[in-house]
Amino acid sequence: MRKLFALLIGSAMMMACSGEQGPTAKEIEALDSAALKVAVMPTLDCLPLFVADASGLLQQDGLDVRLRMYTAHMDCDTAVARRAVEGTVTDLVRTERLRQQGTPLQYVAVTNLSWQLVTSRSARIKQLKQLDDKMVAMTRYSATALLADRAVDSAKLKSERVFRIQVNDVNLRLSMLESNTIDALFLPEPQATQARNTRAFVLLDTREMNLQLGALAFREDAMKDTTRQRQISQLLGIYNQACDSINDHGLDYYRDLIVSRCNVKPATVDSLMQGIRFDHVAAPKQSDIDLAKDWLKKQ
């Protein structure tokens, strides 16, 4: 792969010197194929990858990691299942679901993805039991669907009386809340903070439930390939460095990056909970994986 990279770069330089336009479409395709590609979301749990990308570390020392931005975890699933990417930032329920459907994935890190169930200020819902006969935006076969069931069960509501509305795009969910077209919905950070800034009320927060359902996972075939193993190992080392940088400097230091990558207002970053920390690479807890598996068995 290094020889291919050097050959293509050398070819591009020769064409530049001869006045030609640059790499051909085939050469660009070859470079993209050789790169390690990771599906990401405009959410705070992806910040270490955004920091690594913005710093240029993902393109140094022979490494070529390319982030593919999506606004719905379902699209991340499709990308990894169709081999458009090697890895994805996702949740444990989605990963276990992909495994069931024939896309073997291997966890390399747990992320600090959290979810908050928030309600529109016009809905006047202050307790979970008030979700009776209300619409809740979520995504099927995901952490949000699991959490919706938990909310219904804890409030002792009849499941059929809480209408789960599938809204996959996180930006669309937020806009539905801001336009008062949905009663309640699940949002990750920083979108949850932007919702709270509009006086949305929080009914449930996974940070208070001892759950870590976010994960960074790669296809098993990539994990078995020698070249991909090296790329992933390098990426994880850089990921740890990015976590240290965020923890040392704080979220305010990366304010502009969060605004641009997560498509939120600057005031949202200013309002984010202080003390949010990003942990080094570590495997998800088996209890959280088992929770996802057990829930899927019931579906």
C-alpha positions in Angstrom: 0.0 0.0 0.0 2.9 2.4 0.8 4.4 1.6 -2.6 1.0 2.4 -4.3 0.7 5.6 -2.3 4.2 6.7 -3.3 3.7 5.7 -6.9 0.5 7.7 -7.2 2.0 10.8 -5.4 5.0 10.6 -7.6 2.8 10.3 -10.7 0.8 13.3 -9.6 4.0 15.4 -9.1 5.3 14.4 -12.5 2.0 15.5 -14.1 2.1 18.8 -12.2 5.6 19.5 -13.5 4.5 18.7 -17.1 1.5 21.0 -16.8 -1.1 18.2 -16.7 -4.2 18.5 -14.5 -3.4 16.0 -11.7 -4.4 12.5 -10.7 -6.8 10.7 -13.0 -10.1 9.4 -11.7 -8.6 5.8 -11.5 -5.7 7.1 -9.4 -8.1 9.0 -7.1 -10.2 5.9 -6.8 -7.2 3.8 -5.9 -6.1 6.2 -3.2 -9.6 6.2 -1.7 -9.7 2.4 -1.8 -6.4 2.2 0.1 -7.6 4.7 2.7 -9.2 3.6 5.9 -12.7 5.0 5.9 -14.8 5.6 9.0 -18.5 6.6 9.1 -19.2 9.4 11.6 -22.1 11.5 12.8 -22.4 15.2 13.6 -22.4 14.3 17.3 -20.1 15.0 20.3 -19.0 11.4 20.7 -17.2 11.8 17.4 -15.2 14.8 18.6 -11.9 12.9 19.1 -12.0 11.9 15.4 -12.9 15.4 14.3 -9.9 16.8 16.4 -7.6 14.2 14.8 -8.8 15.0 11.4 -8.6 18.8 11.8 -5.1 18.5 13.2 -3.9 16.7 10.1 -2.8 13.6 12.1 -5.0 11.3 10.1 -2.9 12.1 7.0 0.6 11.8 8.4 3.3 9.2 8.6 1.9 7.2 5.7 -1.6 7.1 7.3 -4.7 7.9 5.3 -7.9 7.9 7.3 -11.0 9.5 5.8 -14.1 10.4 7.7 -17.4 10.0 6.0 -20.1 12.2 7.5 -23.7 11.0 7.8 -26.6 12.5 9.7 -28.4 9.2 10.5 -26.9 6.1 12.1 -29.0 4.0 9.6 -26.9 5.5 6.8 -23.7 4.6 8.7 -25.0 1.0 8.9 -25.7 0.9 5.2 -22.2 2.3 4.5 -20.4 -0.4 6.6 -22.7 -3.2 5.4 -22.0 -2.3 1.7 -18.3 -2.0 2.4 -18.2 1.7 1.6 -16.4 2.2 4.9 -14.3 -0.1 7.1 -15.5 1.4 10.4 -18.4 3.2 12.0 -19.2 5.2 15.1 -22.5 3.7 16.2 -24.4 2.2 19.2 -24.3 -1.3 20.6 -27.9 -2.1 19.5 -27.2 -1.2 15.9 -23.9 -3.1 15.9 -25.5 -6.3 17.3 -28.3 -5.9 14.8 -25.7 -5.7 11.9 -24.1 -8.8 13.2 -27.4 -10.6 13.1 -27.9 -9.5 9.5 -24.5 -10.9 8.4 -22.1 -8.0 8.8 -19.6 -9.1 11.4 -18.2 -6.2 13.3 -15.6 -5.9 16.1 -15.6 -3.3 18.8 -12.4 -1.3 19.2 -13.7 1.4 21.6 -16.6 2.5 23.7 -17.6 6.2 23.1 -19.3 8.7 25.4 -22.4 8.8 23.2 -25.4 9.7 25.4 -29.1 10.3 24.7 -31.6 12.6 26.3 -35.4 12.2 25.9 -36.6 15.8 25.5 -40.0 17.2 25.1 -41.3 20.2 23.2 -42.2 23.1 25.5 -45.6 23.3 23.8 -46.3 19.6 24.7 -46.3 20.4 28.5 -44.9 17.0 29.3 -42.9 17.0 32.5 -43.1 13.3 33.5 -42.7 10.0 31.6 -46.2 9.0 32.4 -47.5 11.9 30.4 -46.2 10.3 27.2 -49.5 8.4 27.0 -51.1 9.1 23.6 -48.0 11.1 22.5 -45.5 10.8 19.6 -41.8 10.0 20.4 -39.2 10.3 17.6 -36.7 7.5 17.6 -35.0 5.0 15.2 -36.0 1.3 15.0 -33.4 -1.3 16.1 -31.2 1.3 17.8 -30.3 2.5 21.3 -33.2 5.0 21.1 -35.7 2.2 20.5 -34.4 0.3 23.5 -34.5 3.5 25.6 -38.1 4.3 24.4 -39.1 0.8 25.7 -37.4 1.5 29.0 -39.2 4.8 29.4 -42.6 3.2 28.6 -41.9 0.3 31.0 -40.7 2.6 33.9 -43.8 4.7 33.5 -46.0 1.6 33.4 -47.6 2.8 30.2 -49.3 0.6 27.6 -46.8 0.2 24.8 -49.3 0.7 22.1 -50.3 4.0 23.7 -46.9 5.6 23.0 -46.5 6.2 19.3 -42.9 5.6 18.1 -42.2 7.7 15.1 -39.1 6.8 13.1 -37.0 9.9 12.4 -33.5 8.8 11.5 -31.8 12.1 10.7 -30.6 13.8 13.9 -30.8 17.3 12.4 -34.4 16.7 11.3 -35.3 15.5 14.8 -33.9 18.7 16.2 -35.8 20.9 13.7 -39.0 19.0 14.5 -38.6 19.9 18.2 -37.8 23.5 17.4 -40.9 23.8 15.2 -43.1 22.0 17.8 -44.1 19.2 15.4 -43.2 16.3 17.7 -44.1 15.7 21.4 -40.8 14.1 22.4 -37.7 12.7 20.9 -34.2 11.3 21.6 -31.2 13.6 21.0 -27.5 13.1 21.5 -25.1 15.8 22.4 -24.6 18.6 21.3 -28.1 18.6 19.8 -29.6 17.9 23.2 -28.0 21.0 24.6 -29.3 23.1 21.7 -32.8 21.7 22.5 -32.5 22.6 26.2 -31.5 26.1 25.2 -35.0 26.4 23.7 -36.4 25.5 27.1 -37.1 21.9 26.1 -37.6 19.6 29.1 -35.5 16.5 29.8 -37.4 13.4 30.8 -34.5 10.9 30.6 -30.8 11.1 30.4 -28.6 8.0 29.8 -25.7 9.6 31.7 -27.8 9.0 34.9 -28.5 5.4 34.0 -25.0 3.9 34.1 -25.2 3.0 30.4 -22.6 3.4 27.7 -24.2 2.4 24.5 -21.8 4.2 22.0 -19.1 2.3 20.2 -16.5 2.5 17.5 -16.5 -0.7 15.5 -14.8 -2.1 12.4 -15.6 -4.9 10.0 -14.0 -8.1 11.1 -12.4 -8.7 7.7 -10.7 -5.3 8.1 -9.5 -6.3 11.5 -7.9 -9.5 10.0 -6.1 -7.7 7.2 -2.5 -6.8 8.0 -2.5 -3.4 6.3 -5.9 -2.5 7.9 -4.6 -3.7 11.3 -1.7 -1.2 11.0 -4.0 1.6 10.0 -6.5 0.9 12.8 -3.7 0.6 15.3 -2.3 4.0 14.2 -5.8 5.5 14.3 -6.5 4.3 17.9 -3.2 5.8 19.1 -4.1 9.1 17.5 -7.6 8.8 19.0 -6.1 8.6 22.5 -4.0 11.7 21.8 -7.1 13.6 20.7 -8.9 12.5 23.9 -6.0 13.9 26.0 -6.1 17.1 24.1 -9.8 17.6 24.6 -9.6 16.7 28.3 -6.6 19.1 28.8 -8.0 22.1 26.9 -11.7 21.7 27.4 -14.6 21.9 24.9 -14.3 25.7 24.6 -10.9 25.3 22.9 -12.6 23.3 20.1 -15.7 25.5 20.0 -15.4 26.4 16.3 -14.7 22.8 15.4 -17.8 21.6 17.2 -20.0 24.3 15.6 -18.8 23.4 12.1 -18.8 19.6 12.3 -21.9 19.2 14.4 -23.9 22.0 12.7 -25.0 23.7 16.0 -25.1 27.3 17.2 -22.0 28.7 19.0 -24.2 29.3 22.1 -24.8 25.5 22.2 -21.1 24.8 22.7 -21.0 27.6 25.4 -23.9 25.8 27.2 -22.5 22.3 27.0 -22.1 20.6 30.4 -18.6 21.2 31.7 -16.4 18.3 32.7 -17.4 16.1 29.8 -14.4 13.8 29.4 -13.3 11.5 26.6 -11.8 8.2 27.6 -9.0 6.3 25.9 -9.7 3.3 23.8 -11.4 0.6 25.8 -13.9 -2.2 25.1 -17.6 -1.7 25.8 -18.9 -3.3 29.1 -20.2 -6.8 28.5 -23.3 -5.9 30.5 -24.1 -3.2 28.0 -23.6 -5.6 25.1 -25.8 -8.2 26.8 -28.5 -5.5 27.3 -28.5 -4.8 23.6 -28.6 -8.5 22.7 -31.4 -9.3 25.1 -33.5 -6.4 23.8 -33.0 -7.5 20.2 -34.2 -11.0 21.1 -37.5 -9.6 22.2 -38.1 -7.8 19.0 
